[in-house]
Amino acid sequence: MDELRQKATSGLVWSVAQEVGQQGVRFVVQLLLARILLPDDFALVAMLSVFLVVANMVAQSGLGSALIQAKDLSEIDIRTVYTLNIFIGVFVLVLLWFIAPLVAVFYEQPQLVLLLRVMGFAVLFQQVGAVHASLFARNLQFREVMYSNIPGMLLSGGVGVFMAIKGFGVWALVAQSMIMPLITSLLLWKYSSWVPCFAFSRSSLKKLFPFGWRVAANQLLNAIFNNIYILVIGRVYPLVEVAFYQRAKSFQNLTTMNVISVFNRVAFPLLSRLHEEGAKRAEVAFLKLLTVVAWSVFPFVGLMAAAADPIVIILLTDKWLAVSP
């Protein structure tokens, strides 16, 4: 138990460091891009977010979470999940390629065809390192995850800002979204001792799928709910309104979702282990963690709401002032 507690403490520290580092880099990069690019450029990418998020959830199928919580994990289990991730990732990429014209017709934005077809590769790139990330999370090894994510964000952000300065417009955002998962996955391979190998076992699928599909269903519904507004705004209102809404959501997520992300990243593998010792012990630990999250989020959210106008003007300039309400 002492070893688990030490791992959990270390995992929490590295998870917080990772989240702070990621959000710091993302925040600076997004501020620079927002100052250089037009809101319409961000709107085009935001319109595709619901399709890309859902595609990524489908590709993962909750199997990464199943790996994390499994009591007994064999090599064939890991290989089965890796094989399925890559296979479904390719399938989703092909599907996005064919539905791209329909998405463009729905939004009445012809340029979305090529944008969606290119950005679909980001979904496949993410699956390349998904199993490695799950194995690190299972063992509460978040330092390696941080060492993989931060360089990916720095490089992709640098490329995005450079392309924006050179006048590539929306393609600066596309390049950033594709380089990030590719570099991160490659670095996850570098730091992981597990060597990727294709294999498939029906028994492994039967063992992992019952948990995985429930997680996938929950994540899929959550992703659709969080992005459904963009579908409506993009279809009914002017293009720029999508950018304003998405930017406002990103400010909101800066506190709420990112703190919760740290909580989930550490809590899920930790509580999976504690649950083996008894449901009551896991419940007590969960409530303590939830209290910490609440006291971290609520004051900061109130402060941001009270100072919305000056925050937007100082950070994003007047052209983004419609974000404030």
C-alpha positions in Angstrom: 0.0 0.0 0.0 2.9 2.4 0.8 4.3 1.7 -2.7 1.0 2.5 -4.3 0.7 5.7 -2.2 4.2 6.8 -3.3 3.3 6.0 -6.9 0.1 8.0 -6.7 1.8 11.0 -5.1 4.6 11.0 -7.7 2.0 10.5 -10.5 -0.1 13.4 -9.2 3.0 15.7 -9.1 4.1 14.7 -12.7 0.5 14.9 -13.9 0.1 18.4 -12.5 3.5 19.4 -14.0 2.4 18.0 -17.4 -0.9 19.8 -17.3 0.6 23.1 -16.3 3.3 22.7 -19.0 0.8 21.7 -21.7 -1.6 24.5 -20.8 1.2 27.1 -20.5 2.5 26.2 -24.0 -1.0 25.9 -25.5 -2.1 29.2 -24.0 0.9 31.2 -25.3 0.7 29.6 -28.8 -3.0 30.2 -29.0 -2.6 33.9 -27.9 0.0 34.4 -30.6 -2.1 32.7 -33.3 -5.2 34.6 -32.2 -3.3 37.9 -32.7 -2.0 36.9 -36.1 -4.9 35.0 -37.7 -8.5 36.0 -38.3 -11.4 34.6 -36.3 -12.7 33.0 -39.5 -9.6 30.8 -39.7 -10.3 29.5 -36.2 -14.0 29.0 -37.1 -13.2 26.7 -40.0 -11.1 24.4 -37.7 -13.7 24.6 -34.9 -16.5 23.5 -37.3 -14.6 20.2 -37.8 -13.8 19.6 -34.2 -17.0 17.6 -33.5 -16.3 15.2 -36.3 -12.6 14.8 -35.3 -13.3 14.4 -31.6 -16.0 11.8 -32.3 -13.7 10.0 -34.8 -11.0 9.8 -32.2 -13.4 8.4 -29.6 -14.5 5.7 -32.0 -10.9 4.9 -32.9 -10.0 4.4 -29.2 -13.2 2.5 -28.4 -12.5 2.8 -24.7 -9.9 0.0 -25.0 -7.1 2.2 -23.6 -9.1 2.7 -20.4 -9.7 -1.1 -20.3 -6.0 -1.7 -20.4 -5.5 0.7 -17.4 -8.1 -0.9 -15.2 -7.5 -4.6 -16.1 -6.4 -6.7 -13.1 -4.4 -9.2 -15.1 -2.9 -8.0 -18.3 -1.0 -10.2 -20.8 1.1 -9.4 -23.8 -1.6 -10.6 -26.2 -4.1 -8.3 -24.5 -1.9 -5.3 -25.3 -1.2 -6.4 -28.8 -4.9 -6.9 -29.5 -5.7 -3.4 -28.3 -2.9 -1.9 -30.4 -4.0 -3.8 -33.5 -7.6 -2.7 -33.1 -6.6 0.9 -32.5 -4.6 1.1 -35.7 -7.2 -0.8 -37.7 -10.1 1.3 -36.5 -7.9 4.5 -36.9 -7.4 3.7 -40.6 -11.1 2.9 -41.0 -12.1 6.2 -39.4 -9.6 8.1 -41.6 -11.2 6.6 -44.8 -14.6 7.4 -43.4 -13.7 11.0 -42.8 -12.3 11.2 -46.4 -15.7 10.1 -47.9 -18.0 12.2 -45.6 -15.9 15.4 -46.1 -18.0 16.7 -49.0 -21.2 16.1 -46.9 -19.7 18.1 -44.0 -18.9 21.0 -46.4 -22.4 21.0 -47.8 -23.9 21.0 -44.3 -21.9 24.1 -43.3 -22.0 25.6 -46.8 -18.2 26.0 -46.7 -16.5 24.2 -49.6 -13.0 24.6 -48.2 -13.9 22.2 -45.4 -13.5 19.2 -47.8 -9.7 19.4 -48.0 -9.3 20.5 -44.4 -11.2 17.5 -43.0 -9.4 15.0 -45.2 -6.0 16.3 -44.2 -6.9 16.7 -40.5 -8.2 13.2 -40.4 -4.6 11.9 -40.3 -4.3 13.4 -36.8 -6.7 10.8 -35.6 -4.6 8.0 -36.9 -1.4 9.6 -35.6 -2.9 9.6 -32.1 -3.7 5.9 -32.2 -0.1 5.1 -33.0 0.9 6.0 -29.4 -2.4 5.4 -27.6 -1.4 2.0 -26.1 1.9 3.3 -24.9 0.2 6.2 -23.1 -2.3 3.8 -21.5 0.5 1.5 -20.2 2.3 4.5 -18.7 -1.0 5.6 -17.0 -1.6 2.1 -15.7 1.7 2.2 -13.9 1.2 5.9 -12.9 4.3 6.9 -14.9 3.2 10.4 -15.9 6.8 11.7 -16.2 7.3 9.9 -19.5 3.9 11.1 -20.8 5.0 14.7 -20.0 8.3 14.2 -21.7 6.4 13.1 -24.8 3.6 15.7 -24.8 5.5 18.9 -24.1 8.1 18.6 -27.0 5.2 17.8 -29.3 3.3 20.9 -28.3 6.4 23.1 -28.5 7.3 21.9 -32.0 3.8 22.0 -33.4 3.1 25.4 -31.8 6.3 26.8 -33.3 5.5 25.5 -36.7 1.9 26.9 -36.4 3.1 30.4 -35.4 5.8 30.4 -38.2 3.2 29.4 -40.8 0.7 32.0 -39.5 3.4 34.8 -39.8 4.2 33.6 -43.3 0.5 34.0 -44.3 -0.7 30.4 -44.5 -3.9 31.3 -42.7 -6.0 28.3 -41.6 -3.3 25.9 -42.7 -1.2 27.0 -39.8 -3.8 25.6 -37.4 -4.1 22.4 -39.5 -0.3 21.8 -39.4 -0.3 22.4 -35.6 -3.1 19.9 -35.0 -1.3 17.2 -37.1 2.3 17.6 -35.9 1.3 17.4 -32.2 0.0 13.8 -32.1 2.6 12.6 -34.5 5.6 13.9 -32.4 3.9 12.8 -29.1 3.3 9.3 -30.4 6.9 8.9 -31.6 8.3 10.1 -28.3 5.9 7.7 -26.4 7.5 4.9 -28.5 11.0 6.1 -27.5 10.3 6.2 -23.8 8.3 3.0 -23.6 9.9 -0.5 -23.2 6.9 -2.1 -25.0 7.6 -2.8 -28.6 4.6 -2.5 -30.9 3.4 -5.7 -32.5 0.3 -6.7 -34.4 -1.7 -9.6 -33.0 -5.4 -10.4 -32.3 -7.1 -12.6 -29.7 -10.8 -13.1 -29.4 -10.4 -14.0 -25.7 -8.6 -10.7 -25.1 -11.3 -8.7 -26.8 -14.0 -10.5 -24.8 -12.1 -9.6 -21.6 -11.5 -6.0 -22.4 -14.5 -5.0 -24.6 -17.3 -5.1 -21.9 -15.5 -2.4 -19.9 -14.2 -0.6 -23.0 -17.5 -0.1 -24.8 -19.1 1.4 -21.7 -16.3 4.0 -21.4 -16.4 4.6 -25.1 -20.2 5.2 -25.0 -19.8 7.6 -22.1 -17.0 9.5 -23.8 -18.8 9.6 -27.1 -22.0 11.1 -25.6 -19.9 13.6 -23.7 -18.0 14.6 -26.8 -21.2 15.0 -28.8 -22.8 17.0 -26.0 -19.8 19.3 -25.7 -19.5 20.0 -29.4 -23.1 19.9 -30.5 -23.4 23.7 -30.1 -20.7 24.2 -32.8 -22.8 22.2 -35.3 -25.8 24.5 -34.6 -23.9 27.8 -34.5 -21.9 26.9 -37.7 -25.0 25.9 -39.6 -27.3 28.8 -38.5 -25.1 31.8 -37.7 -22.2 33.6 -39.5 -18.8 31.9 -39.6 -17.2 34.3 -37.2 -19.7 33.4 -34.4 -18.2 29.9 -34.3 -14.8 31.3 -33.6 -16.1 33.5 -30.8 -17.9 30.7 -29.1 -15.0 28.3 -29.4 -12.6 30.9 -28.0 -14.9 31.5 -25.0 -15.1 27.7 -24.4 -11.3 27.5 -24.4 -11.1 30.2 -21.7 -13.7 28.3 -19.6 -11.8 25.0 -20.1 -8.5 26.6 -19.0 -9.7 26.2 -15.5 -12.5 23.7 -15.3 -11.7 20.9 -17.8 -7.9 21.1 -17.3 -8.1 20.7 -13.6 -10.6 17.8 -14.1 -8.3 16.3 -16.6 -5.5 16.1 -14.0 -8.0 14.6 -11.6 -9.1 12.0 -14.0 -5.7 11.1 -15.3 -4.5 10.3 -11.7 -7.7 9.2 -10.2 -8.7 6.5 -12.7 -5.7 4.2 -12.4 -5.4 5.0 -8.6 -9.0 4.2 -7.8 -8.9 1.1 -10.0 -6.2 -0.2 -7.7 -7.9 0.9 -4.5 -11.2 -0.7 -5.6 -9.4 -4.1 -5.5 -9.0 -3.5 -1.7 -12.6 -2.5 -1.2 -15.2 -0.1 -2.7 -15.4 1.9 0.5 -11.7 2.8 0.4 -12.0 3.9 -3.2 -15.1 6.0 -2.4 -13.4 7.9 0.4 -10.4 8.6 -1.8 -12.6 9.8 -4.6 -14.5 12.3 -2.3 -11.2 13.7 -1.1 -9.9 14.2 -4.6 -13.2 15.8 -5.7 -13.1 18.3 -2.8 -9.6 19.4 -3.9 -10.9 19.9 -7.5 -13.9 22.0 -6.3 -11.7 24.3 -4.2 -9.3 24.7 -7.1 -11.9 25.5 -9.7 -14.7 27.6 -8.2 -12.8 30.7 -7.1 -10.8 31.0 -10.4 -14.0 30.6 -12.5 -15.7 33.4 -10.6 -12.6 35.7 -11.1 -12.6 35.1 -14.8 -16.3 35.8 -15.1 -15.9 39.1 -13.2 -12.9 40.3 -15.3 -13.9 38.9 -18.7 -13.7 42.2 -20.7 -10.2 43.3 -19.7 -8.9 39.7 -20.0 -10.1 39.4 -23.6 -8.9 42.9 -24.6 -5.4 42.5 -23.1 -4.8 39.0 -24.3 -6.6 38.8 -27.6 -7.1 42.4 -28.7 -10.3 44.2 -29.5 -11.1 42.0 -32.6 -12.1 39.2 -30.1 -14.1 41.3 -27.7 -17.3 39.4 -28.7 -15.9 36.5 -26.8 -16.4 38.2 -23.5 -20.2 37.7 -22.9 
